[in-house]
Structures are given as structure tokens and as C-alpha cells.
């Protein structure tokens, strides 16, 4: 089974950058325990969705930011 991509290049790039920033925040010593855990979880989710080009929440709402020539159907 192949995942149908629904994230475009710009969307994936933004998620990648946001995930890296959240990892940096989580690794800083200024973050308390709940914020540390939340930062790591969000970072992992953003990095995974960016790497696969698929967002399950977008699928629920029928959103596709990928252009016609780049999508995998």
C-alpha cells in the first residue's frame, strides 16, 4: 500500500524547519518538563509528515497542497 501524498514542497519545507526549531527548543535548558515533551512530540510529527509528504489531518478535511504533477495516486 502506497501513501497518497497531500503536502506540497512549500508545506513540507515549513514543517521541516518548524520541526528542527522545535527540537532546538526541546534541547535547550530553558524548557520545563511538560513543554519539553510537547516540543518533542510536535517535532517528531512535523518531521515525519514532512518526510512522507502526507498529513492525516489534511486528508480528513480534503486538503491537498501538492501540485498535480508531483502527487502519487
Buried (B, 14 or more C-beta within 10 A) or exposed (E): EEEEBBBBEEBBEBBBEBBBEBBEBBEEEEBEEEEBEBBBEBBEBBBEBBEEBBBEEBEEEEEBBBEEEEBEE
